[in-house]
Amino acid sequence: MNVPCVTCAMAGGSCCLNRQIILTTGDIERISQFVGTREFYTMEAPESWYLEPSYDPDWLPLVMKPGNVLRVLKRNREKNCEMLTDKGCRLPFSIRPLICQLHPYMHTEKGILGVDESCPISKEKESNAILEQLDMPLVKAREWQKKLYLELNSERNGMAAR
């Protein structure tokens, strides 16, 4: 079975490239425990493409912080995630931001919408089998989606996510 992630990454199409990767407070706790610092994120104005999430009008109000900024993983000069190495992400999968764990699934607070059409997996006949092989089945995506929105809503409501 062909796993298109390698092809995508080699062609420079990785989801870690030229993206603002949103962080929840839970993400910050998990990552800081692993890397031993909190110097891995920053606040940035949202890029123009981020301002119109047509599939989820509720997303931006959940992630926008005071001053109209987003809390995101730091990026290098090329705007690639600083956690990205030539061997892939330096964070174990379970420590990665929930938004990264969910990729390539499209989601709203109500649930999983499907696989992002920009991901090569979406074009494969055996897309579900590929996601299973990558240990990213729909059942896990639903768990990550619930956790993501629990953390975002808890933060918005001034409570720690449980």
N, C-alpha and C positions, 0 to 999 in steps of 0.2 A: 504494500500500500504506500502510495506517495504521500509524504507529509509536506505540504506546501510551505510551512513556516521557514524552512531553510532557504528555499528559493526566494521567498519574499525578503528575508533579511539580507541575502546576498545581493539582491537587486536594489537595496537601500530603501525598502518599503516597510521596515519594521515599525511597529506601533510606538517604539521608544524614540523615534526620530521626529524632530520638529513638532512635538506635541507638549501641551501643558498638562501635566499629570497631577490631577487634583488629589489632595490629601485630607483625610479625616483626622480628628484628634486621635482616634484609635490607631490609624496608620502610623502617626508620629510616634506613639508609644511603642508599637511593635518594632518599628525600624530603629528607633533610638536604643532600645534594649539590645538589638543585634549589632549595630555599628558603634555604640558607645558614645554617641554625640547627638546633638540636635541641629547640627550645622548643615543638614542636607536639604533643607527646604527654604523657600523664600516666598514673598508676596509679590505678585505681578498683576498688572492690568491685563484683563482678558484680551486675547488676540481676536481680531474681527470675526473669524470663522466660528469662534466659540460663543458669540453673542446671540446666535440664532439657532438653538437646538430644536429644529422643527419637529422632531419626534417626541420631545418632552418639554413643554413650556414651563413646567415646575422645577426643572433642573437648575437653572441659573439662580433663582432665589435661594435655593438650598446651599449652593456652593459659594455665592458671592459674599465677601466679607465687607465690613465697614470700610469706606473709602473706595468702594467699587474695585476691589482687588480679589484675586484668587490665591489660595495657599497651594503651592505646587512644589514638586521636586525641583531642585536646582538643575540648570542645564548648562552645557558648555557653550563656547562661542558659536558652534554650528547649530545650537538649539537642540542638541541631543541630550537625553537624560544622563546625568552624571553617574548614575548607578550602572549604566551600560558599559560593558567592557568588550574587547574583541572576542570574548567567549560567551557573551550574553550578559544577562542581568546578574550582578554580584549578590543580589538578595535571593535567599531561598524562596520558592514559590509562596509558601505560607506566610512569609514576612512582607512580601510585596504589597504595595497599595491595593486596596480592594478593586479599584478601577482597573488596575493591571491584571489582577486575577480574573476579572470578568471579560477582558478582551479575548476574543473578538465578538462577544455577545453584545447586542444592542439591548438597552433596558430602559424602563421607566420605573417609577415607584410601584406601579401596579404589577410589573413582572417583566419577563424576558420577551423581547420582540422577535428575536431570531439572530442570525449571524450577520455581522456587518458586511454589506455587499462589497466594500473595498478590500476585504480579506479574501485571499485566494481560496480558503477553505469553503467559502460560500458557493464557489463554482464547481466544487467536486461532487460527483454523484454520491460518494460515500462520506459526506461531510460529518454525519453523526458518528460514524465509525472512527474517523480521524480524530474528532474531539474526544472520543472515548480513549483512543490510543494515547492521546496527550494528557490523559487523566483530567479532562475538562468536560465531563458529560453535563447535559442539561440539568440534571438533579443537583450537581455541585454549583452550577451557575446560579440556580435559584437560591441556594444557601448564601452565596457571596452577595447576590443582589439584595437579599433581605438584610444581611449584616451591613452593607453599605448604607442603605437608607435608614436603618436603625441608628447608625453612628451619626449620619448627617442630621437626622431629625432630633436626636438627643442633644447634639451640639447646638442646634438652632434654639432648642427649648431650654438651654442652659443646664443640661444634665449630662453626667458621664454615661457613655454607652455601656450597656451590660452585655 
